[in-house]
Amino acid sequence: MLAALGTVVVLALGATVWVFTARDFAFTEERVTIPGPHGGELHGVLAVPKGEDGPYGLVVFVHGDGPVNADSDEKYKPLWDSFAQDGFASLSWDKPGVDDAPGNWLHQSMQDRATEVDTAIAWAHTREDVDPTRMGAWGIGQAGWILPEVARARPDLRFLTMVDPAVNWIDRREHEVRSRLEADDATPTEIDAALRRNTERNELLKAGADYRAYRRARIDAEPVSRDRWSFLRRNLTADSTGSLSRIPIPTLLLVGGEDRNVDVTRSERVYRAKMRGDLLTVKRFPEATHAMMRDDIEYRPEDVRVAGQRALAPKSVYVPGYLEVLRVFAKRNTV
């Protein structure tokens, strides 16, 4: 019995040590307020390397779609940790209207968001603990329409890291509708019906239909909100194809083979065709989702074991090699 009890104690202690190690991050967080464009403000987090005085390199984070807070519900923390290990701070902020931040992200165009990022970079230049000669940006999804414009305005940035970036708004949405239904084992008839509704919705948006006209059309059994409809109208024509050839800085394109949000095959093809070959590095992760997580993690949120792994070992939810690639590319382009 004593031997058995001793085994249990050893296992418990080992598990406790493992959990603390898995959640031991190499950064400390500082809540910051950034003067935003048009007289507003951004509520952000500056994650700086633990135990270092700086000045640090800096990675500016640009969110994808949705009501995302500064750390994306802690999903960014393993990324911040990876950057911090090589002396980089990370800067991110709540989208307007999220976690009490002023404004409403659904009232923004992609150009509004690019201006917001540029403003945050300008603020970072005023920090004595930030090295302006070692700054870059990381972005996902919708950042594909934002960061090319930022790079043109800020050629002093040393690198861009683009995770499954969208290229064309309409094509991206069609891919999402199809891929998610296929993943749910929908029938061809169901998929065709959903794609027809998507086309009808786009035609209304192209025509500038207001929210009343959309509701009268009865396209969706569960209509989007008034703000979301306005957001779709404002951004329907977003397309980065013409901007890619004007990106003047090294760019890492990361492609997840199990992405259900973005047609990453198309994105890679367009990036390779439009960007300067000497500036583009492409890395594929065949088993990665849109967020570069393992597909057996992201697509099983209802699994208690998966929820536990996300909470207790957040670094392990990403595909092997992803976090290291982030750090290596940033360091290589800022030495």
N, C-alpha and C positions, 0 to 999 in steps of 0.2 A: 504493500500500500504506500509506504514511504517513497519507494522507487517510482511508483506511478505518479504520486503527487509531485515529486521532484521533476519528472518529465513534463508535467503540465506547467509547472512554474517556469521551467526553462523555455518551453514553447511560447508561453505568454510573454515573457521578457523579450524573446527574440522577435515576436510579432510587434511588440511595442517599439522596439528599436527600429524595426523595418519601417513602421508607419512614420516615425519621426524623421527618419532618413529620407523617405519618399516625399515628405512635405517640407523638407529643409531647403529653403530657397536662398540663393546667393545675393539677394537684394533686400533693401528696405524701402518702404513706400512713404511718399510725402504727398499729401493732398495739396493741390495747387489750383489757383484761380487765374485763368488766362484772359486778358482783355480780348473779347471776340470782335468779329467784324460788325459793323453797323451799330456800335455802341453796346453790344451785348457782352456776355462773358461765357467762358467755357469752364466747366468743372472737371478737373483732371487729376491724374495720378502721375507722379514722376517716380519711377522705380530705379533707385541708384544702387550700384554695386556695394555690397555690404563690406564695411571695414576699409573702404578706400575714400580718399579725399577729393579726387578729381584733379583737373577737369576730365570728365568722362566723354567718350563717344556717345552718340545719341541715336536711337531708333524711334522714329515717329510712327505710331500705329494708326491705320485707317480702317475703319470697320466696313463690313459688308452691309447687307440689308437688315432691317428690323430694329427694334428698340433696344440697342446695345448699350450697356454701361461701360465704364472705363476699363474694367478688367474682363469684360465679357463673361460675367458670372464665374470668375476665376479661371476661365479656360486659357487666358493669356499668360497666366503666371509661370507655367513651364517655359514659355517662350522668353519671358523677361529673365528668367533664371539662366537660360542658355546664353543670352546676350551678356548678362552681368558677369558670367564666368570669364569673359574676355574684355571686361572693363567698359561695357556699354550700359548706359542708362536707357530706359524706355519711357516714352511719353504717350499717354493715351487719355481720352476724356469721354465723359458721358455724352451720348447724343442729346441734342436739345430736347427737353421734355422728359428725359429719362432720369430717375432717381433725383427728382427735384431740380434738375438743371433747367434754366430758363429756356423758353422757346418750344418749338415743335419740329422734330426732324422730318415729319411728313410735309412740311411747308418748304422743304429745301429742294433745289435742283442740284444736279451733279456739279455745276459750276459754283453754286453756293458752297458746297462741301469742299471743293478745291480751294476756294478763298479762305475757308475756315482752317484748312491744313496749312496754308501759306501763313496765316496769322499766327498759328501755333509755332511754326518754325521761326518766325520773326521774334516771338517771345523767348524762345529757347536761346536765341543769339544774345539775349540780355543777361543770361545766367552765367555767373563766373565759374560755376562748377560744370559747365558744358563746353566741350571743345568744338567750335564751329567748323573745324577742318575735318571732323570725323563724324559727320551726320549722314544718316540715310533714312529710308522709310520702308515699312512693311505694310502690305495691304491685302485684302481678300475680297473676292466677288466684285461688288460695286466699286471697289477701289480701282478696278480696271478702267473706269471712266474718269477717275479723279487724279490718280498719281501721274499719268502721262502729262496732264496739264500742269501739275505742280512741278514736275521735272523740267518743263520748258521754262517756267518762271524762276526755278531755283537750280540752275546748272551746277551750283557749288555743292549740291548733294553728292555724296560719293557712291551711293548705290540705291537701287530699288529691289525689293523682294516682293514679287507678285504671286499670290497664292490663288490658283484657279480663277483668274480674272475674267470677268465678262467682257465681251467685245460689242455685241449688238443687242439692244434691249429686247426687241421682238423675238429674235432667234433664241435668246437665252430663256425667255418665258416658255416658248414652245417646247424646248428641250426639257424644261422642268416638268411641265404638264405630262409629257409622254413618259419620261423616265420614272417619275413617281408612281404613275398608274401601272406601268410595267412591273415595278418592284412589288406592288400590291396585287399582282396577278389579275389585273383587269382584263376583260375580254377585248378583242379588237374593236367590237362595236362600241363598247364603253369608251375606249381611247379615242376613236373617231369622233364620237359625240362631244367629248371634252375639248378636243382640238377645234371643232367647229365653234363651240362657245367661245373659245379663246380668240379665234379669228373675228367673230362678231364683236367681241369686246374691243379688240384692237381697232376695228373699223369705226366704232363709236368714238374712241379716243382720238383717232386721226381726224375725225370730223369736228372735234372740239366739243362733243356733247357734254352738257352739264350733268350734275348728279341726278336731277329729276329725270332727264331723258334716259340715263342709264337704268334707273329703277323701273321706269315704264317699260323698258325693253325686256325685262324679266329674264335676263341671260343667266344669272346665277341664283340658285336656290337660296344661298346665303350671301346676300350682296356685301361687297366690301364697304367700308365706312366712307363717309363723305370726304374725310381727310385723305384716305388712301386713294380714292378716285382722283382727287386733285393732284396727289403725288404721281400717279400714273400718267396723267395728262401732261404734267410738267416734264417728265423724263422719258417719254415714249421714244423719242428720236435719238436717245443716247447711243453713240457708236464711237469707239476709240480707233477704228481702222486708220483714219487719216492722221491721228496723233502719234502713232507708234514710230513712224519714220523720223519724228522730230525729238524722240527721247535721246538726250545727249550723254547719258551716264550708264555705267554697267548695270544690267538688269538680270535678276535671277527669276526665271519662270518655273514655278513648281506646279506640277500637274498630278491630280489624284485620279486614278483609274476608276474609282467607284463613286465619282461625283454625280449626284442627282440634281444639282442646281444649275450647273454650267456645262455646256458642250465643250469640254476641255480639248477634245481632238480638234475642233474648229479653232479654239483660242490658240493652241499651239501652232496650227498651220498659219494663221494670220500673223502671229508674232514673228515666226520664222521668215515669212514673206516680206514683212514691212520693216522690221528692225534691222539695224546694222548688225551683221553677223559677229563682228568683233566685240560688240557690247552685250550680246545675249548669251546667257547660259540657261540650258533647259535641264531640269531633273524630274524624271517621272517616278511616281510611287504607285505601282499598279493596284495595290490593295487599300489605298487611302481614299477617304471621303472628301467632301468639299473642304472641311476644316483640317485636312491632313490627319484625321484620327483613323484608327483601325476600324475597318468596316464592321467587325464583330462587336465593337464598342458603341459607335455612334448610332447604329441602326437597331439597337436593342435597349432603348432607354427604360423600358418597363422591367427589365431584368434586375432583381435586387443585387446580384453579384456585380453587375456592371455599374450600378449606382454606387456601390461600395468602393469599387476600384476608382471611379472618378473622384470620390471624396477623399480616399485614403492614399491613393498613389496616382496623382494627376499627371505626372510625367509619363506614366506608362500607357496612357490612352492614345498617344500619338504613334504613328508608324515608325518603326526603327529607322534611324538615320536622319529623320526630319529636323530635330532640334540641333543636331550637330551641323547639318548643312547650313542652317541659318547663321550659326556662329562663325563658321569657317568663311562664308561668303562675305560677311560684314568685315571680318578682320582682314581678309585678303585685299579688300578694296579701300582700306583706310590706313594702311601702313605707309 
